[in-house]
Amino acid sequence: MMDAKNGIQPDNRLLMIQEQLLRFTQMDFSTTLIISEKGDDIDAIIVGMKTLAEELRSKNIQNS
Amino acid sequence: MISIPTDKKIIDWPTSVMWFDEDGVLFSVPKPGPHPQPSREESIQQMEKFRELLGGKKACMILQTDSTSSPPKKEDREWIAKELDSVTKAMAIIATSPLSRMVANLFFGLKPPGYPAKFFSNEKDAKDWIKKYV
């Protein structure tokens, strides 16, 4: 819905984060959030989530 | 924020400007604008030039982060960490945005450095801390 794959801009980043966290609970790390040009606290959370997803995706591949 | 001095030799780098202060501490301030992440080949070339700049020695560095920086790719992290270990005696980081602070924290958290590294909010505190490693 609001991810880089679909090319939708980060208009509502907190909503994007909520949706991404829901996907994480389903072990779905396939989508990537967009980091805005603001460089603010919300972007810091997003970059943390991106890195977390990257690490978990890598662990999943190693374990499979 | 670090002020670029007018009385030091400024070294022009693709994404930053650098200089050595009177104690031999290397300062680096990013150039404005988004910077695309370099390829591995470009990074290798830059590291070779950087080693030449340091004369084959490790340096104490005070780095100001790029406020819109993005984290390095997972596959590049280990290589970057190893290269930094080989040229760094100590590193003081002045983070200019919550994003760049997170990027640096993630980098050092995932690949803990073999040298002392610490975050600061201003140049003076960074310099006071790094002096003991010069």
N, CA and C atoms of all chains as a GROMACS GRO file, in nm:
protein
  594
    1MET      N    1   0.082  -0.121   0.000
    1MET     CA    2   0.000   0.000   0.000
    1MET      C    3   0.086   0.127   0.000
    2MET      N    4   0.173   0.138   0.100
    2MET     CA    5   0.258   0.257   0.101
    2MET      C    6   0.404   0.217   0.115
    3ASP      N    7   0.458   0.167   0.010
    3ASP     CA    8   0.597   0.125   0.019
    3ASP      C    9   0.671   0.160  -0.110
    4ALA      N   10   0.802   0.140  -0.102
    4ALA     CA   11   0.886   0.179  -0.215
    4ALA      C   12   0.850   0.103  -0.342
    5LYS      N   13   0.809  -0.024  -0.323
    5LYS     CA   14   0.777  -0.105  -0.440
    5LYS      C   15   0.663  -0.044  -0.519
    6ASN      N   16   0.565   0.012  -0.446
    6ASN     CA   17   0.449   0.069  -0.514
    6ASN      C   18   0.468   0.216  -0.549
    7GLY      N   19   0.582   0.272  -0.507
    7GLY     CA   20   0.616   0.408  -0.545
    7GLY      C   21   0.530   0.518  -0.484
    8ILE      N   22   0.464   0.488  -0.371
    8ILE     CA   23   0.381   0.590  -0.308
    8ILE      C   24   0.465   0.674  -0.212
    9GLN      N   25   0.451   0.804  -0.216
    9GLN     CA   26   0.534   0.893  -0.136
    9GLN      C   27   0.500   0.884   0.012
   10PRO      N   28   0.600   0.916   0.100
   10PRO     CA   29   0.578   0.904   0.243
   10PRO      C   30   0.495   1.018   0.301
   11ASP      N   31   0.366   1.023   0.269
   11ASP     CA   32   0.280   1.128   0.319
   11ASP      C   33   0.247   1.110   0.467
   12ASN      N   34   0.225   0.989   0.504
   12ASN     CA   35   0.188   0.963   0.642
   12ASN      C   36   0.281   0.854   0.696
   13ARG      N   37   0.393   0.899   0.746
   13ARG     CA   38   0.498   0.803   0.780
   13ARG      C   39   0.464   0.718   0.902
   14LEU      N   40   0.388   0.777   0.996
   14LEU     CA   41   0.351   0.698   1.115
   14LEU      C   42   0.257   0.584   1.076
   15LEU      N   43   0.168   0.611   0.983
   15LEU     CA   44   0.079   0.505   0.935
   15LEU      C   45   0.159   0.398   0.861
   16MET      N   46   0.256   0.444   0.783
   16MET     CA   47   0.343   0.349   0.712
   16MET      C   48   0.416   0.258   0.810
   17ILE      N   49   0.462   0.318   0.920
   17ILE     CA   50   0.536   0.240   1.021
   17ILE      C   51   0.443   0.136   1.084
   18GLN      N   52   0.322   0.179   1.116
   18GLN     CA   53   0.225   0.084   1.175
   18GLN      C   54   0.200  -0.034   1.081
   19GLU      N   55   0.182  -0.003   0.955
   19GLU     CA   56   0.155  -0.110   0.858
   19GLU      C   57   0.275  -0.203   0.842
   20GLN      N   58   0.393  -0.141   0.845
   20GLN     CA   59   0.514  -0.222   0.832
   20GLN      C   60   0.530  -0.314   0.953
   21LEU      N   61   0.502  -0.261   1.072
   21LEU     CA   62   0.513  -0.344   1.192
   21LEU      C   63   0.415  -0.461   1.186
   22LEU      N   64   0.297  -0.436   1.133
   22LEU     CA   65   0.200  -0.546   1.116
   22LEU      C   66   0.256  -0.653   1.023
   23ARG      N   67   0.320  -0.607   0.915
   23ARG     CA   68   0.380  -0.703   0.822
   23ARG      C   69   0.492  -0.783   0.891
   24PHE      N   70   0.569  -0.714   0.975
   24PHE     CA   71   0.677  -0.783   1.048
   24PHE      C   72   0.620  -0.894   1.135
   25THR      N   73   0.506  -0.868   1.200
   25THR     CA   74   0.449  -0.971   1.288
   25THR      C   75   0.407  -1.094   1.208
   26GLN      N   76   0.386  -1.074   1.078
   26GLN     CA   77   0.353  -1.188   0.990
   26GLN      C   78   0.478  -1.244   0.922
   27MET      N   79   0.595  -1.202   0.973
   27MET     CA   80   0.724  -1.244   0.916
   27MET      C   81   0.737  -1.205   0.769
   28ASP      N   82   0.675  -1.096   0.733
   28ASP     CA   83   0.683  -1.045   0.596
   28ASP      C   84   0.780  -0.926   0.596
   29PHE      N   85   0.899  -0.949   0.543
   29PHE     CA   86   1.002  -0.843   0.538
   29PHE      C   87   1.028  -0.801   0.394
   30SER      N   88   0.930  -0.824   0.309
   30SER     CA   89   0.954  -0.805   0.166
   30SER      C   90   0.942  -0.659   0.121
   31THR      N   91   0.874  -0.576   0.196
   31THR     CA   92   0.855  -0.436   0.152
   31THR      C   93   0.950  -0.342   0.225
   32THR      N   94   0.979  -0.230   0.162
   32THR     CA   95   1.075  -0.133   0.218
   32THR      C   96   1.010   0.004   0.230
   33LEU      N   97   1.027   0.065   0.344
   33LEU     CA   98   0.972   0.200   0.362
   33LEU      C   99   1.066   0.304   0.300
   34ILE      N  100   1.007   0.419   0.268
   34ILE     CA  101   1.086   0.527   0.207
   34ILE      C  102   1.136   0.621   0.317
   35ILE      N  103   1.265   0.657   0.309
   35ILE     CA  104   1.320   0.756   0.401
   35ILE      C  105   1.302   0.892   0.335
   36SER      N  106   1.244   0.986   0.407
   36SER     CA  107   1.220   1.119   0.348
   36SER      C  108   1.350   1.201   0.348
   37GLU      N  109   1.343   1.323   0.304
   37GLU     CA  110   1.462   1.409   0.305
   37GLU      C  111   1.472   1.490   0.434
   38LYS      N  112   1.378   1.464   0.527
   38LYS     CA  113   1.377   1.543   0.651
   38LYS      C  114   1.490   1.503   0.746
   39GLY      N  115   1.523   1.376   0.747
   39GLY     CA  116   1.629   1.329   0.837
   39GLY      C  117   1.591   1.341   0.984
   40ASP      N  118   1.462   1.334   1.014
   40ASP     CA  119   1.415   1.356   1.151
   40ASP      C  120   1.402   1.225   1.228
   41ASP      N  121   1.339   1.234   1.347
   41ASP     CA  122   1.327   1.115   1.432
   41ASP      C  123   1.248   1.004   1.364
   42ILE      N  124   1.146   1.040   1.288
   42ILE     CA  125   1.066   0.936   1.220
   42ILE      C  126   1.152   0.866   1.114
   43ASP      N  127   1.232   0.942   1.043
   43ASP     CA  128   1.324   0.880   0.947
   43ASP      C  129   1.424   0.788   1.018
   44ALA      N  130   1.467   0.830   1.138
   44ALA     CA  131   1.560   0.746   1.215
   44ALA      C  132   1.493   0.613   1.249
   45ILE      N  133   1.364   0.617   1.288
   45ILE     CA  134   1.291   0.492   1.318
   45ILE      C  135   1.280   0.407   1.192
   46ILE      N  136   1.249   0.473   1.081
   46ILE     CA  137   1.233   0.398   0.955
   46ILE      C  138   1.364   0.330   0.915
   47VAL      N  139   1.475   0.401   0.930
   47VAL     CA  140   1.603   0.340   0.891
   47VAL      C  141   1.636   0.223   0.984
   48GLY      N  142   1.597   0.236   1.110
   48GLY     CA  143   1.615   0.125   1.203
   48GLY      C  144   1.531   0.005   1.162
   49MET      N  145   1.408   0.030   1.120
   49MET     CA  146   1.320  -0.079   1.076
   49MET      C  147   1.372  -0.144   0.947
   50LYS      N  148   1.424  -0.060   0.857
   50LYS     CA  149   1.478  -0.114   0.732
   50LYS      C  150   1.595  -0.210   0.762
   51THR      N  151   1.681  -0.166   0.853
   51THR     CA  152   1.797  -0.248   0.887
   51THR      C  153   1.754  -0.375   0.958
   52LEU      N  154   1.656  -0.361   1.048
   52LEU     CA  155   1.603  -0.478   1.118
   52LEU      C  156   1.547  -0.579   1.017
   53ALA      N  157   1.470  -0.531   0.922
   53ALA     CA  158   1.411  -0.619   0.820
   53ALA      C  159   1.522  -0.688   0.739
   54GLU      N  160   1.626  -0.612   0.707
   54GLU     CA  161   1.737  -0.667   0.630
   54GLU      C  162   1.805  -0.780   0.707
   55GLU      N  163   1.828  -0.757   0.836
   55GLU     CA  164   1.893  -0.858   0.919
   55GLU      C  165   1.806  -0.982   0.935
   56LEU      N  166   1.675  -0.961   0.958
   56LEU     CA  167   1.585  -1.074   0.978
   56LEU      C  168   1.568  -1.154   0.848
   57ARG      N  169   1.562  -1.082   0.737
   57ARG     CA  170   1.551  -1.148   0.608
   57ARG      C  171   1.673  -1.239   0.585
   58SER      N  172   1.789  -1.186   0.620
   58SER     CA  173   1.914  -1.260   0.603
   58SER      C  174   1.915  -1.384   0.694
   59LYS      N  175   1.868  -1.368   0.819
   59LYS     CA  176   1.862  -1.482   0.914
   59LYS      C  177   1.766  -1.589   0.860
   60ASN      N  178   1.653  -1.542   0.807
   60ASN     CA  179   1.554  -1.637   0.753
   60ASN      C  180   1.616  -1.720   0.641
   61ILE      N  181   1.692  -1.654   0.554
   61ILE     CA  182   1.754  -1.725   0.441
   61ILE      C  183   1.856  -1.826   0.493
   62GLN      N  184   1.934  -1.784   0.594
   62GLN     CA  185   2.035  -1.874   0.651
   62GLN      C  186   1.971  -1.998   0.714
   63ASN      N  187   1.855  -1.976   0.778
   63ASN     CA  188   1.789  -2.086   0.850
   63ASN      C  189   1.707  -2.178   0.760
   64SER      N  190   1.679  -2.132   0.639
   64SER     CA  191   1.590  -2.213   0.554
   64SER      C  192   1.669  -2.316   0.473
   65MET      N  193   2.789   2.179   1.481
   65MET     CA  194   2.838   2.184   1.343
   65MET      C  195   2.983   2.231   1.342
   66ILE      N  196   3.062   2.170   1.256
   66ILE     CA  197   3.204   2.205   1.246
   66ILE      C  198   3.221   2.318   1.144
   67SER      N  199   3.301   2.417   1.183
   67SER     CA  200   3.329   2.526   1.089
   67SER      C  201   3.452   2.490   1.007
   68ILE      N  202   3.444   2.513   0.878
   68ILE     CA  203   3.559   2.484   0.791
   68ILE      C  204   3.660   2.597   0.809
   69PRO      N  205   3.784   2.564   0.846
   69PRO     CA  206   3.884   2.670   0.874
   69PRO      C  207   3.934   2.736   0.745
   70THR      N  208   3.983   2.856   0.761
   70THR     CA  209   4.037   2.927   0.644
   70THR      C  210   4.190   2.921   0.643
   71ASP      N  211   4.249   2.878   0.757
   71ASP     CA  212   4.395   2.877   0.768
   71ASP      C  213   4.457   2.738   0.757
   72LYS      N  214   4.377   2.641   0.712
   72LYS     CA  215   4.429   2.504   0.696
   72LYS      C  216   4.416   2.462   0.549
   73LYS      N  217   4.501   2.366   0.510
   73LYS     CA  218   4.492   2.315   0.374
   73LYS      C  219   4.369   2.225   0.364
   74ILE      N  220   4.277   2.262   0.278
   74ILE     CA  221   4.152   2.187   0.264
   74ILE      C  222   4.170   2.078   0.158
   75ILE      N  223   4.132   1.958   0.196
   75ILE     CA  224   4.142   1.844   0.103
   75ILE      C  225   4.003   1.818   0.046
   76ASP      N  226   3.993   1.825  -0.085
   76ASP     CA  227   3.863   1.807  -0.151
   76ASP      C  228   3.841   1.658  -0.178
   77TRP      N  229   3.731   1.606  -0.128
   77TRP     CA  230   3.698   1.465  -0.145
   77TRP      C  231   3.563   1.459  -0.218
   78PRO      N  232   3.530   1.347  -0.285
   78PRO     CA  233   3.405   1.346  -0.364
   78PRO      C  234   3.280   1.387  -0.284
   79THR      N  235   3.272   1.342  -0.158
   79THR     CA  236   3.149   1.372  -0.082
   79THR      C  237   3.173   1.459   0.040
   80SER      N  238   3.297   1.501   0.061
   80SER     CA  239   3.327   1.579   0.182
   80SER      C  240   3.450   1.667   0.162
   81VAL      N  241   3.472   1.755   0.258
   81VAL     CA  242   3.599   1.829   0.263
   81VAL      C  243   3.668   1.790   0.394
   82MET      N  244   3.802   1.783   0.389
   82MET     CA  245   3.877   1.738   0.505
   82MET      C  246   3.997   1.829   0.528
   83TRP      N  247   4.049   1.826   0.649
   83TRP     CA  248   4.172   1.897   0.682
   83TRP      C  249   4.230   1.838   0.810
   84PHE      N  250   4.359   1.860   0.829
   84PHE     CA  251   4.425   1.822   0.953
   84PHE      C  252   4.440   1.946   1.040
   85ASP      N  253   4.414   1.933   1.169
   85ASP     CA  254   4.438   2.048   1.257
   85ASP      C  255   4.582   2.044   1.307
   86GLU      N  256   4.616   2.136   1.395
   86GLU     CA  257   4.755   2.149   1.441
   86GLU      C  258   4.803   2.027   1.521
   87ASP      N  259   4.710   1.945   1.572
   87ASP     CA  260   4.748   1.825   1.646
   87ASP      C  261   4.749   1.700   1.558
   88GLY      N  262   4.720   1.718   1.429
   88GLY     CA  263   4.717   1.604   1.338
   88GLY      C  264   4.585   1.530   1.335
   89VAL      N  265   4.483   1.589   1.398
   89VAL     CA  266   4.349   1.527   1.395
   89VAL      C  267   4.285   1.559   1.260
   90LEU      N  268   4.229   1.455   1.198
   90LEU     CA  269   4.165   1.474   1.068
   90LEU      C  270   4.017   1.509   1.088
   91PHE      N  271   3.976   1.621   1.030
   91PHE     CA  272   3.836   1.663   1.034
   91PHE      C  273   3.772   1.634   0.898
   92SER      N  274   3.645   1.596   0.902
   92SER     CA  275   3.572   1.574   0.776
   92SER      C  276   3.431   1.628   0.788
   93VAL      N  277   3.393   1.710   0.691
   93VAL     CA  278   3.259   1.769   0.687
   93VAL      C  279   3.196   1.734   0.552
   94PRO      N  280   3.074   1.682   0.553
   94PRO     CA  281   3.015   1.642   0.424
   94PRO      C  282   2.981   1.761   0.336
   95LYS      N  283   2.992   1.738   0.205
   95LYS     CA  284   2.945   1.839   0.111
   95LYS      C  285   2.793   1.834   0.107
   96PRO      N  286   2.729   1.946   0.077
   96PRO     CA  287   2.582   1.943   0.073
   96PRO      C  288   2.528   1.856  -0.040
   97GLY      N  289   2.403   1.817  -0.023
   97GLY     CA  290   2.335   1.742  -0.130
   97GLY      C  291   2.336   1.594  -0.105
   98PRO      N  292   2.238   1.523  -0.161
   98PRO     CA  293   2.239   1.378  -0.148
   98PRO      C  294   2.354   1.318  -0.230
   99HIS      N  295   2.418   1.217  -0.172
   99HIS     CA  296   2.530   1.152  -0.241
   99HIS      C  297   2.494   1.007  -0.269
  100PRO      N  298   2.499   0.966  -0.395
  100PRO     CA  299   2.472   0.824  -0.424
  100PRO      C  300   2.581   0.738  -0.360
  101GLN      N  301   2.542   0.621  -0.314
  101GLN     CA  302   2.641   0.533  -0.252
  101GLN      C  303   2.741   0.486  -0.359
  102PRO      N  304   2.871   0.496  -0.329
  102PRO     CA  305   2.970   0.454  -0.429
  102PRO      C  306   2.968   0.303  -0.448
  103SER      N  307   3.012   0.261  -0.566
  103SER     CA  308   3.024   0.117  -0.592
  103SER      C  309   3.143   0.065  -0.511
  104ARG      N  310   3.156  -0.066  -0.502
  104ARG     CA  311   3.269  -0.123  -0.429
  104ARG      C  312   3.401  -0.080  -0.493
  105GLU      N  313   3.402  -0.079  -0.628
  105GLU     CA  314   3.523  -0.039  -0.699
  105GLU      C  315   3.562   0.105  -0.665
  106GLU      N  316   3.464   0.194  -0.664
  106GLU     CA  317   3.491   0.335  -0.629
  106GLU      C  318   3.538   0.346  -0.484
  107SER      N  319   3.479   0.267  -0.396
  107SER     CA  320   3.518   0.270  -0.255
  107SER      C  321   3.662   0.223  -0.237
  108ILE      N  322   3.700   0.119  -0.311
  108ILE     CA  323   3.838   0.068  -0.303
  108ILE      C  324   3.936   0.176  -0.347
  109GLN      N  325   3.902   0.245  -0.455
  109GLN     CA  326   3.990   0.352  -0.505
  109GLN      C  327   4.001   0.466  -0.403
  110GLN      N  328   3.887   0.501  -0.342
  110GLN     CA  329   3.887   0.609  -0.243
  110GLN      C  330   3.970   0.570  -0.121
  111MET      N  331   3.961   0.443  -0.081
  111MET     CA  332   4.038   0.398   0.036
  111MET      C  333   4.188   0.401   0.006
  112GLU      N  334   4.224   0.367  -0.117
  112GLU     CA  335   4.367   0.372  -0.154
  112GLU      C  336   4.419   0.515  -0.144
  113LYS      N  337   4.339   0.609  -0.195
  113LYS     CA  338   4.377   0.752  -0.187
  113LYS      C  339   4.382   0.798  -0.041
  114PHE      N  340   4.288   0.747   0.038
  114PHE     CA  341   4.280   0.787   0.179
  114PHE      C  342   4.403   0.739   0.256
  115ARG      N  343   4.446   0.616   0.226
  115ARG     CA  344   4.566   0.562   0.291
  115ARG      C  345   4.688   0.647   0.254
  116GLU      N  346   4.694   0.688   0.128
  116GLU     CA  347   4.804   0.775   0.084
  116GLU      C  348   4.802   0.905   0.162
  117LEU      N  349   4.682   0.960   0.177
  117LEU     CA  350   4.665   1.086   0.250
  117LEU      C  351   4.716   1.073   0.394
  118LEU      N  352   4.692   0.957   0.455
  118LEU     CA  353   4.731   0.935   0.594
  118LEU      C  354   4.876   0.888   0.606
  119GLY      N  355   4.940   0.868   0.493
  119GLY     CA  356   5.080   0.823   0.495
  119GLY      C  357   5.095   0.684   0.554
  120GLY      N  358   4.994   0.601   0.538
  120GLY     CA  359   5.001   0.463   0.587
  120GLY      C  360   4.982   0.450   0.737
  121LYS      N  361   4.949   0.561   0.804
  121LYS     CA  362   4.931   0.555   0.951
  121LYS      C  363   4.783   0.562   0.985
  122LYS      N  364   4.751   0.522   1.108
  122LYS     CA  365   4.613   0.539   1.156
  122LYS      C  366   4.596   0.682   1.207
  123ALA      N  367   4.475   0.733   1.197
  123ALA     CA  368   4.451   0.873   1.234
  123ALA      C  369   4.336   0.886   1.334
  124CYS      N  370   4.343   0.993   1.411
  124CYS     CA  371   4.229   1.033   1.494
  124CYS      C  372   4.141   1.119   1.406
  125MET      N  373   4.012   1.092   1.407
  125MET     CA  374   3.921   1.162   1.316
  125MET      C  375   3.801   1.220   1.389
  126ILE      N  376   3.763   1.338   1.345
  126ILE     CA  377   3.638   1.398   1.391
  126ILE      C  378   3.552   1.414   1.266
  127LEU      N  379   3.444   1.338   1.262
  127LEU     CA  380   3.359   1.337   1.142
  127LEU      C  381   3.224   1.399   1.172
  128GLN      N  382   3.183   1.487   1.086
  128GLN     CA  383   3.045   1.537   1.093
  128GLN      C  384   2.962   1.455   0.994
  129THR      N  385   2.848   1.406   1.040
  129THR     CA  386   2.768   1.319   0.954
  129THR      C  387   2.687   1.402   0.853
  130ASP      N  388   2.648   1.333   0.748
  130ASP     CA  389   2.559   1.391   0.648
  130ASP      C  390   2.416   1.374   0.703
  131SER      N  391   2.342   1.482   0.717
  131SER     CA  392   2.212   1.475   0.786
  131SER      C  393   2.111   1.388   0.713
  132THR      N  394   2.131   1.364   0.583
  132THR     CA  395   2.038   1.279   0.509
  132THR      C  396   2.105   1.148   0.466
  133SER      N  397   2.205   1.107   0.545
  133SER     CA  398   2.280   0.987   0.506
  133SER      C  399   2.194   0.862   0.509
  134SER      N  400   2.229   0.767   0.425
  134SER     CA  401   2.159   0.639   0.427
  134SER      C  402   2.257   0.532   0.472
  135PRO      N  403   2.207   0.424   0.531
  135PRO     CA  404   2.299   0.323   0.580
  135PRO      C  405   2.364   0.246   0.466
  136PRO      N  406   2.488   0.199   0.487
  136PRO     CA  407   2.550   0.118   0.381
  136PRO      C  408   2.474  -0.012   0.364
  137LYS      N  409   2.486  -0.070   0.246
  137LYS     CA  410   2.419  -0.198   0.222
  137LYS      C  411   2.479  -0.305   0.313
  138LYS      N  412   2.397  -0.401   0.347
  138LYS     CA  413   2.442  -0.508   0.436
  138LYS      C  414   2.570  -0.573   0.386
  139GLU      N  415   2.575  -0.598   0.255
  139GLU     CA  416   2.692  -0.668   0.199
  139GLU      C  417   2.818  -0.582   0.202
  140ASP      N  418   2.802  -0.451   0.223
  140ASP     CA  419   2.920  -0.362   0.226
  140ASP      C  420   2.967  -0.333   0.369
  141ARG      N  421   2.881  -0.360   0.466
  141ARG     CA  422   2.912  -0.319   0.604
  141ARG      C  423   3.043  -0.378   0.656
  142GLU      N  424   3.060  -0.508   0.634
  142GLU     CA  425   3.179  -0.574   0.688
  142GLU      C  426   3.306  -0.517   0.625
  143TRP      N  427   3.299  -0.495   0.494
  143TRP     CA  428   3.416  -0.441   0.424
  143TRP      C  429   3.449  -0.301   0.474
  144ILE      N  430   3.347  -0.216   0.487
  144ILE     CA  431   3.369  -0.079   0.534
  144ILE      C  432   3.426  -0.080   0.675
  145ALA      N  433   3.369  -0.164   0.761
  145ALA     CA  434   3.415  -0.171   0.901
  145ALA      C  435   3.563  -0.212   0.906
  146LYS      N  436   3.600  -0.311   0.825
  146LYS     CA  437   3.738  -0.359   0.823
  146LYS      C  438   3.832  -0.249   0.773
  147GLU      N  439   3.791  -0.179   0.668
  147GLU     CA  440   3.874  -0.071   0.614
  147GLU      C  441   3.890   0.041   0.715
  148LEU      N  442   3.782   0.076   0.783
  148LEU     CA  443   3.790   0.183   0.883
  148LEU      C  444   3.882   0.142   0.998
  149ASP      N  445   3.873   0.016   1.039
  149ASP     CA  446   3.961  -0.033   1.146
  149ASP      C  447   4.108  -0.014   1.108
  150SER      N  448   4.138  -0.030   0.980
  150SER     CA  449   4.278  -0.027   0.936
  150SER      C  450   4.335   0.115   0.928
  151VAL      N  451   4.251   0.216   0.935
  151VAL     CA  452   4.302   0.354   0.922
  151VAL      C  453   4.267   0.444   1.041
  152THR      N  454   4.192   0.390   1.138
  152THR     CA  455   4.140   0.475   1.245
  152THR      C  456   4.200   0.443   1.382
  153LYS      N  457   4.252   0.548   1.446
  153LYS     CA  458   4.304   0.535   1.582
  153LYS      C  459   4.190   0.562   1.681
  154ALA      N  460   4.110   0.663   1.654
  154ALA     CA  461   3.991   0.696   1.734
  154ALA      C  462   3.899   0.781   1.647
  155MET      N  463   3.770   0.772   1.675
  155MET     CA  464   3.676   0.847   1.591
  155MET      C  465   3.570   0.917   1.677
  156ALA      N  466   3.560   1.047   1.658
  156ALA     CA  467   3.453   1.125   1.723
  156ALA      C  468   3.352   1.159   1.614
  157ILE      N  469   3.227   1.136   1.643
  157ILE     CA  470   3.123   1.158   1.542
  157ILE      C  471   3.029   1.268   1.590
  158ILE      N  472   3.011   1.367   1.505
  158ILE     CA  473   2.916   1.474   1.536
  158ILE      C  474   2.795   1.452   1.446
  159ALA      N  475   2.688   1.399   1.506
  159ALA     CA  476   2.568   1.366   1.429
  159ALA      C  477   2.482   1.491   1.415
  160THR      N  478   2.442   1.521   1.292
  160THR     CA  479   2.370   1.645   1.266
  160THR      C  480   2.219   1.624   1.251
  161SER      N  481   2.173   1.501   1.261
  161SER     CA  482   2.029   1.477   1.255
  161SER      C  483   2.000   1.344   1.325
  162PRO      N  484   1.875   1.326   1.370
  162PRO     CA  485   1.840   1.196   1.430
  162PRO      C  486   1.864   1.080   1.334
  163LEU      N  487   1.841   1.105   1.204
  163LEU     CA  488   1.861   0.998   1.105
  163LEU      C  489   2.008   0.958   1.097
  164SER      N  490   2.097   1.057   1.086
  164SER     CA  491   2.238   1.023   1.072
  164SER      C  492   2.293   0.960   1.200
  165ARG      N  493   2.238   1.000   1.314
  165ARG     CA  494   2.280   0.940   1.440
  165ARG      C  495   2.240   0.792   1.443
  166MET      N  496   2.119   0.764   1.395
  166MET     CA  497   2.071   0.625   1.389
  166MET      C  498   2.156   0.544   1.291
  167VAL      N  499   2.186   0.601   1.176
  167VAL     CA  500   2.267   0.530   1.075
  167VAL      C  501   2.402   0.492   1.136
  168ALA      N  502   2.465   0.588   1.204
  168ALA     CA  503   2.596   0.560   1.265
  168ALA      C  504   2.583   0.459   1.379
  169ASN      N  505   2.479   0.473   1.461
  169ASN     CA  506   2.458   0.379   1.571
  169ASN      C  507   2.437   0.237   1.520
  170LEU      N  508   2.360   0.224   1.413
  170LEU     CA  509   2.335   0.092   1.355
  170LEU      C  510   2.465   0.032   1.302
  171PHE      N  511   2.541   0.117   1.235
  171PHE     CA  512   2.668   0.069   1.177
  171PHE      C  513   2.761   0.018   1.287
  172PHE      N  514   2.779   0.100   1.391
  172PHE     CA  515   2.871   0.059   1.498
  172PHE      C  516   2.811  -0.052   1.585
  173GLY      N  517   2.678  -0.058   1.592
  173GLY     CA  518   2.613  -0.163   1.670
  173GLY      C  519   2.625  -0.298   1.604
  174LEU      N  520   2.612  -0.301   1.471
  174LEU     CA  521   2.618  -0.428   1.398
  174LEU      C  522   2.761  -0.475   1.378
  175LYS      N  523   2.851  -0.380   1.366
  175LYS     CA  524   2.994  -0.414   1.349
  175LYS      C  525   3.074  -0.331   1.447
  176PRO      N  526   3.082  -0.371   1.572
  176PRO     CA  527   3.153  -0.289   1.672
  176PRO      C  528   3.297  -0.262   1.628
  177PRO      N  529   3.339  -0.135   1.634
  177PRO     CA  530   3.473  -0.100   1.585
  177PRO      C  531   3.582  -0.146   1.682
  178GLY      N  532   3.701  -0.163   1.627
  178GLY     CA  533   3.815  -0.200   1.710
  178GLY      C  534   3.885  -0.079   1.769
  179TYR      N  535   3.834   0.038   1.745
  179TYR     CA  536   3.892   0.163   1.794
  179TYR      C  537   3.788   0.237   1.878
  180PRO      N  538   3.831   0.330   1.964
  180PRO     CA  539   3.733   0.406   2.041
  180PRO      C  540   3.650   0.496   1.949
  181ALA      N  541   3.520   0.497   1.970
  181ALA     CA  542   3.431   0.582   1.888
  181ALA      C  543   3.323   0.637   1.980
  182LYS      N  544   3.294   0.765   1.963
  182LYS     CA  545   3.196   0.828   2.053
  182LYS      C  546   3.122   0.940   1.980
  183PHE      N  547   2.996   0.959   2.018
  183PHE     CA  548   2.915   1.066   1.960
  183PHE      C  549   2.928   1.195   2.041
  184PHE      N  550   2.925   1.306   1.970
  184PHE     CA  551   2.929   1.438   2.035
  184PHE      C  552   2.832   1.531   1.964
  185SER      N  553   2.797   1.638   2.038
  185SER     CA  554   2.707   1.735   1.976
  185SER      C  555   2.781   1.858   1.928
  186ASN      N  556   2.909   1.870   1.967
  186ASN     CA  557   2.984   1.988   1.920
  186ASN      C  558   3.133   1.955   1.905
  187GLU      N  559   3.199   2.040   1.830
  187GLU     CA  560   3.339   2.020   1.793
  187GLU      C  561   3.432   2.025   1.914
  188LYS      N  562   3.404   2.117   2.006
  188LYS     CA  563   3.494   2.135   2.120
  188LYS      C  564   3.501   2.008   2.207
  189ASP      N  565   3.383   1.951   2.239
  189ASP     CA  566   3.380   1.830   2.321
  189ASP      C  567   3.447   1.714   2.247
  190ALA      N  568   3.424   1.707   2.116
  190ALA     CA  569   3.485   1.601   2.035
  190ALA      C  570   3.637   1.614   2.040
  191LYS      N  571   3.687   1.735   2.026
  191LYS     CA  572   3.832   1.759   2.026
  191LYS      C  573   3.892   1.728   2.163
  192ASP      N  574   3.823   1.770   2.269
  192ASP     CA  575   3.873   1.743   2.405
  192ASP      C  576   3.886   1.592   2.427
  193TRP      N  577   3.789   1.515   2.377
  193TRP     CA  578   3.790   1.370   2.397
  193TRP      C  579   3.899   1.303   2.314
  194ILE      N  580   3.912   1.344   2.190
  194ILE     CA  581   4.002   1.271   2.098
  194ILE      C  582   4.149   1.303   2.124
  195LYS      N  583   4.175   1.413   2.194
  195LYS     CA  584   4.314   1.454   2.223
  195LYS      C  585   4.393   1.342   2.292
  196LYS      N  586   4.325   1.266   2.378
  196LYS     CA  587   4.398   1.164   2.454
  196LYS      C  588   4.445   1.047   2.367
  197TYR      N  589   4.395   1.040   2.244
  197TYR     CA  590   4.436   0.931   2.154
  197TYR      C  591   4.538   0.976   2.050
  198VAL      N  592   4.567   1.106   2.049
  198VAL     CA  593   4.660   1.159   1.946
  198VAL      C  594   4.802   1.110   1.973
   0.00000   0.00000   0.00000
